[in-house]
Amino acid sequence: MGADRFLVIGGDAAGMSAAAQTRRLRGASDLAITVLEQGPDVSYSACGIPYWVGDVVSDRDRLIARTPHEFAAQDIDVRTGTRAEAIDLDAGTVRTVDGQTLGYDHLLVATGGRPLRPPVPGLDADGVHGVHRLADGADIRAAVAAGARRAVVLGGGYIGLEMADVLHARGLAVTVVLADPLPMALLDADMGERVCKAIGDMGIDVQPDQPVREIETDADGVVRAVRTDAGSYPCDLVVLGLGMGPEVSLARDAGLRLGETGAIEVDRTMRSRSHPEVFAAGDCVQTFHRLTGEPAHVALGTHANKQGRVVGSVVGGRAARFAGVLGTALTAVGELEIGRTGLCTTQAEAAGYDVRAETIEGTTRAGYFPGAAEIAVKLVSDRGSGELLGAQVVGGPGSGKRIDVLATAIWAGLTAEEFAGSDLSYAPPFAPVHDPVLVAARVASRAERG
Amino acid sequence: MGADRFLVIGGDAAGMSAAAQTRRLRGASDLAITVLEQGPDVSYSACGIPYWVGDVVSDRDRLIARTPHEFAAQDIDVRTGTRAEAIDLDAGTVRTVDGQTLGYDHLLVATGGRPLRPPVPGLDADGVHGVHRLADGADIRAAVAAGARRAVVLGGGYIGLEMADVLHARGLAVTVVLADPLPMALLDADMGERVCKAIGDMGIDVQPDQPVREIETDADGVVRAVRTDAGSYPCDLVVLGLGMGPEVSLARDAGLRLGETGAIEVDRTMRSRSHPEVFAAGDCVQTFHRLTGEPAHVALGTHANKQGRVVGSVVGGRAARFAGVLGTALTAVGELEIGRTGLCTTQAEAAGYDVRAETIEGTTRAGYFPGAAEIAVKLVSDRGSGELLGAQVVGGPGSGKRIDVLATAIWAGLTAEEFAGSDLSYAPPFAPVHDPVLVAARVASRAERG
């Protein structure tokens, strides 16, 4: 009898975390681990691509956390350039496009995400790029190096804003075209307006409320402009910043059930709900919101890593489960830092809460300390119980990471009043004597009473 | 009949927070508010004094949050330069040194703290300074301006280290003389060693394990050196950085009971335990540790503000109580950031926990992102329950404020494992995909199992 076989489809955050964690718990004589990755790289940072494009990080290889060679040293057999074509759940095999058939005892589907694409003509034109694989980053870098002067970014989520920021910093004229009225759709309108104004002030053109209708191309099929109902925006580069959907074609074809978000339905141990003998993790799965229990799809490396680790623990024989998401997100555009967590007002209302929302303004450091920057903090809470439901921060340097304090308070189920009493640090270079997050909590807890 | 009378002794954080909060709840026709302050200023930032000395903040008045004039506009009668000499609890009056006798219906004792002084000869020499009143800052600034070249800082708490840092930055040769083996006594030894090495590398001389024996002076009574058993450290400036004790002479003489910390015993509504008709708040009171319930004395503006606010609410007719302290503290020395919260290992052991402590090293940003700095995170937890008890961080820019995330997790009573699953933000300019605080929690939660 040979060793038990663990086969992983997809070699980025979820897949490689699972492989590494399993190996920590089970040696090579006990378990063979094979990873199939269609691309040339594993364990790369898709989130780092904007910074590579922006030349903030100049070396592509810095975005790669670990190479197949490094995994090989742990007896993890990583096969790059190897695309899985079909899963046969009955036979317990995976067929690759190059004709191999691999058997498995444990299977993980970690096929990741794919950039969302608006259903418009011209999207396959030369000059239209997603922000997903390192090859996308290389293509955009090449376009900039070749003299691209005008870029249109479709979508104002964090990837879209980061790309707008770095392309603007590299000297391109940048227009962000939004289907929504404001960027960062998971911010409340008052906070989104702060973002919109700030990026406009930086010289980035924002065109809201304009679903894209067509990518216009020249005779050679090269992008020439982006057309909306309101106008046509000339450009030589289009970046898709509309977010990521789950890549589920392999799973769907194999018969794994998809949830209402379109991603693979899994339980908290990351087992497929329709086929518990198969694991799935990362950007291809449907997860759940910590507060509401509702299904959610959030494509983010941090969740993928944790979910992969859960799979690795379970395959390794140790109990583990994924604890859900709050939808915490953080980004920077120039010096502006934007963070959010939990439910925004509309989400909280939809979930049936009696919503109280308050925004306060403060400074990141003692007001007299050099570098004190403006910060706005918004808290969403339940009027009846006082429970904190969501938080948003927009401000200068030092603002963004404060979202983690609020995410922790929400994760722990604190009320605004309980959190308002908490013993957060105070020192003039780091905070005013009343940290803005506590001021926000105090205002929210006072609001509850009155 | 006149209005009800609220008399406040001491016009800094606790006193003025109480006065302002009371006024928000009760108008001037209903309640007269009088504040007696012995010094020239109210509502000033003692924590800002090091940065004024360091010329990081050049204008003294920037350290003053609000002036007596501004309070007067709210019908709060602030009498600076007015020292209370005695409280007559039976008569319900306070006598001032200039011979006034003021009656009250509600009394708040907010006499603050005083710099701790070692019991050695020479401490009253010319050139020895506390870091307490703005006048102290002015004196030290004047000494530097007059050409002081060598400074000895007694004590390595945060005020001591901040003063060492700013004096060093202003070109003085600085020696920190410690009675303890390491600076920052409320850090575990391994973390204290990181601090000690880093400040030594900056060129600040640290002399541990040397209780001071004498301040040597010249014939004119001017400081000349600090002598310990190991040597004599020549200097023309001595700074007391030994921490703050409670200023309780007025309260003690009036018969208010002091606790084992030497500070005024109060309940959670900030009423004196021996005389519940009297409130006390701020650096002069004994508070309690959130985790252990044990008495604690922590002189810090953030607590003083919150406690003063509790008093103001109660006098204003609204229920309120102080929720305790974790001992959260944060400081910077050069680019080094140092934070702590909750119980350190020795405190946790003394409190009867079965202590597990683990330190991890990581980076503040994605490893490939410019400005990624080293950070060490230590977590103290209870081996049996997994409950988080304490946390310490030492590292480069971006490290320090992470202590707030840990303070919130501890405040909420999370276990290491519960916290390890939490949805903290990830973006390359702000954090690695595994934030170091989560890596620490994961290691701690794994340790619990093994």
Chai-1 contact restraints between the chains, C-beta under 6 A:
chainA,res_idxA,chainB,res_idxB,connection_type,confidence,min_distance_angstrom,max_distance_angstrom,comment,restraint_id
A,C47,B,P428,contact,1.0,0.0,6.0,A-B,restraint_1
A,G48,B,P428,contact,1.0,0.0,6.0,A-B,restraint_2
A,Y51,B,P428,contact,1.0,0.0,6.0,A-B,restraint_3
A,V57,B,Y368,contact,1.0,0.0,6.0,A-B,restraint_4
A,R62,B,Y368,contact,1.0,0.0,6.0,A-B,restraint_5
A,G301,B,V433,contact,1.0,0.0,6.0,A-B,restraint_6
A,T302,B,Y426,contact,1.0,0.0,6.0,A-B,restraint_7
A,T302,B,V433,contact,1.0,0.0,6.0,A-B,restraint_8
A,N305,B,V433,contact,1.0,0.0,6.0,A-B,restraint_9
A,A323,B,G421,contact,1.0,0.0,6.0,A-B,restraint_10
A,V325,B,D423,contact,1.0,0.0,6.0,A-B,restraint_11
A,L326,B,D423,contact,1.0,0.0,6.0,A-B,restraint_12
A,T328,B,D423,contact,1.0,0.0,6.0,A-B,restraint_13
A,T328,B,S425,contact,1.0,0.0,6.0,A-B,restraint_14
A,L330,B,S425,contact,1.0,0.0,6.0,A-B,restraint_15
A,L330,B,A427,contact,1.0,0.0,6.0,A-B,restraint_16
A,L330,B,F430,contact,1.0,0.0,6.0,A-B,restraint_17
A,T331,B,A427,contact,1.0,0.0,6.0,A-B,restraint_18
A,A332,B,P429,contact,1.0,0.0,6.0,A-B,restraint_19
A,G339,B,S425,contact,1.0,0.0,6.0,A-B,restraint_20
A,Y368,B,V57,contact,1.0,0.0,6.0,A-B,restraint_21
A,Y368,B,R62,contact,1.0,0.0,6.0,A-B,restraint_22
A,G400,B,F430,contact,1.0,0.0,6.0,A-B,restraint_23
A,K401,B,F430,contact,1.0,0.0,6.0,A-B,restraint_24
A,I403,B,S425,contact,1.0,0.0,6.0,A-B,restraint_25
A,D404,B,V405,contact,1.0,0.0,6.0,A-B,restraint_26
A,D404,B,L424,contact,1.0,0.0,6.0,A-B,restraint_27
A,D404,B,S425,contact,1.0,0.0,6.0,A-B,restraint_28
A,V405,B,D404,contact,1.0,0.0,6.0,A-B,restraint_29
A,V405,B,V405,contact,1.0,0.0,6.0,A-B,restraint_30
A,V405,B,T408,contact,1.0,0.0,6.0,A-B,restraint_31
A,A407,B,D423,contact,1.0,0.0,6.0,A-B,restraint_32
A,A407,B,L424,contact,1.0,0.0,6.0,A-B,restraint_33
A,T408,B,V405,contact,1.0,0.0,6.0,A-B,restraint_34
A,T408,B,T408,contact,1.0,0.0,6.0,A-B,restraint_35
A,T408,B,A409,contact,1.0,0.0,6.0,A-B,restraint_36
A,T408,B,S422,contact,1.0,0.0,6.0,A-B,restraint_37
A,A409,B,T408,contact,1.0,0.0,6.0,A-B,restraint_38
A,W411,B,S422,contact,1.0,0.0,6.0,A-B,restraint_39
A,A412,B,A412,contact,1.0,0.0,6.0,A-B,restraint_40
A,A412,B,L414,contact,1.0,0.0,6.0,A-B,restraint_41
A,L414,B,A412,contact,1.0,0.0,6.0,A-B,restraint_42
A,G421,B,A323,contact,1.0,0.0,6.0,A-B,restraint_43
A,S422,B,T408,contact,1.0,0.0,6.0,A-B,restraint_44
A,S422,B,W411,contact,1.0,0.0,6.0,A-B,restraint_45
A,D423,B,V325,contact,1.0,0.0,6.0,A-B,restraint_46
A,D423,B,L326,contact,1.0,0.0,6.0,A-B,restraint_47
A,D423,B,T328,contact,1.0,0.0,6.0,A-B,restraint_48
A,D423,B,A407,contact,1.0,0.0,6.0,A-B,restraint_49
A,L424,B,D404,contact,1.0,0.0,6.0,A-B,restraint_50
A,L424,B,A407,contact,1.0,0.0,6.0,A-B,restraint_51
A,S425,B,T328,contact,1.0,0.0,6.0,A-B,restraint_52
A,S425,B,L330,contact,1.0,0.0,6.0,A-B,restraint_53
A,S425,B,G339,contact,1.0,0.0,6.0,A-B,restraint_54
A,S425,B,I403,contact,1.0,0.0,6.0,A-B,restraint_55
A,S425,B,D404,contact,1.0,0.0,6.0,A-B,restraint_56
A,Y426,B,T302,contact,1.0,0.0,6.0,A-B,restraint_57
A,A427,B,L330,contact,1.0,0.0,6.0,A-B,restraint_58
A,A427,B,T331,contact,1.0,0.0,6.0,A-B,restraint_59
A,P428,B,C47,contact,1.0,0.0,6.0,A-B,restraint_60
A,P428,B,G48,contact,1.0,0.0,6.0,A-B,restraint_61
A,P428,B,Y51,contact,1.0,0.0,6.0,A-B,restraint_62
A,P429,B,A332,contact,1.0,0.0,6.0,A-B,restraint_63
A,F430,B,L330,contact,1.0,0.0,6.0,A-B,restraint_64
A,F430,B,G400,contact,1.0,0.0,6.0,A-B,restraint_65
A,F430,B,K401,contact,1.0,0.0,6.0,A-B,restraint_66
A,V433,B,G301,contact,1.0,0.0,6.0,A-B,restraint_67
A,V433,B,T302,contact,1.0,0.0,6.0,A-B,restraint_68
A,V433,B,N305,contact,1.0,0.0,6.0,A-B,restraint_69
